[in-house]
């Protein structure tokens, strides 16, 4: 039964036509069969209704031998321009369960009939299974209706959710939540588009904000770096990783950082240069996403700006990346880390975002040119370089540099002392564990040098944090 069902689904129907008086003819088309039948029987009055084509099919595995004979209209034909253009192909995409049933036969047929391999690479996808790990089948009734999924989550949502959860060759345990994640990402893209198109372009009538200029420079560099990485992942057929990279680039970097930095105040216009750079960045993101999510990216690409008649993202070449300034990217990442730490202090101390804070840098400032970005994103009154931090300030370490936020009367001193003492106790316990490892001669003598170095770094970081916490606690108690 299984074999018959495969034949009915995929097989080539046998081109044999039975005659009314018995016997049969074989022909490539019904018209050719009728002509042969008339000639064989001598009955010129025969019609197609008098002939009956064999209802059986060639075994589906035999069909693999017919590729590309049926696809490109025959082989060993010098005049067949199609097969000369398309054969051999570059890639075959299939499941690992038919390597020998199908793929091996295609290879053998290619060498037998054309004297060359039929394709250069074979990409094996994972098999989609149900939550119990069972292969989906009609007999089990565990296969979702793809049209219903598309109706509920959108074609791009289904595609993106499935690909994001399918690392090269690994099977997928299907869950509707995958498609829901894809749909949510589509909504994120659409909302970012609406936000950008809702801005008023003021041209050069307003100055370029320094923080916005730094941000668009940074993201342009990030796009170049991402384009190079995506191309490398494509060359290695790591499609899920490429999608995850662009997904994070859009969700985390573009939406959470770039748009937040360049976004004008409510009701205010945006500088023309900044607006054009954001549009360009969004367009490049659509290019990177297009292979995975073709429908929403094509739609938004068409709406983003005026296009030539017949232009399509589908046939548009991706922009070539420029050389990346790694130092600039590192400086911006450091600024982002500073911003995250200041925000954490706000959250821990329950300080409202509308309250302006001051940021102190003890010693030298490692990324002073990023101050405009830090000031806007943290709502700071200033970033100042000091010899020593203010008493009662909340501090954090970035490498060897200490940053501090003077808190004044904005916190509950007793509650803050209790919180820091609990954190101090935890860090001291962590340090004891590290020191126990490093005092173990057997561990030190046998562990790789990289592991020893990592433990020593943990020790240094813990000691630095402990000293900072003790100083902050003492300052609060004195205050």
ABEGO torsion letter per residue (X at the ends): XAAAAAAAAABBBBABBBBAAEEBBBBABAAAAAAAAAAAAGBAABBAAABBBBABBBBAAAAAAAOAAAAAGEBGBAABAAAAAAOBBABBBBBAAAAAAAAAAAAAAAAAAAGBBABABBBBBBBBBBAAGBBBBAAAGABBBAAAAAAAAEAAAAAAAAAAABBBGBBBBBBAAAAAAAAAAAAAAAAAAAAAAABBBAEAABBBBAAAAAAAAAAAAAAAAAAAAAAAAAAAGBAAAAAAAAAAAAAAAAAAAAAAAABBBBGBBBBAAAAAAAAAAAAAAAAAAAAABAAAAAAAAAAABBBBBGBBAAABBBBBBBBBBAAAAAAAAAAAAAAAAAAAAAAAAGBBAABBBBBBBBEBBABAAAAAAAAAAAGBABBBBBABBBBGBBBBBBEABBBBBBAEAABBAAAAAAAAAAAAAAAAAAAAAAAAAAABAAAAAABBAAAAAAAAAAAAAAAAAAAAAAAAAAAAAAX
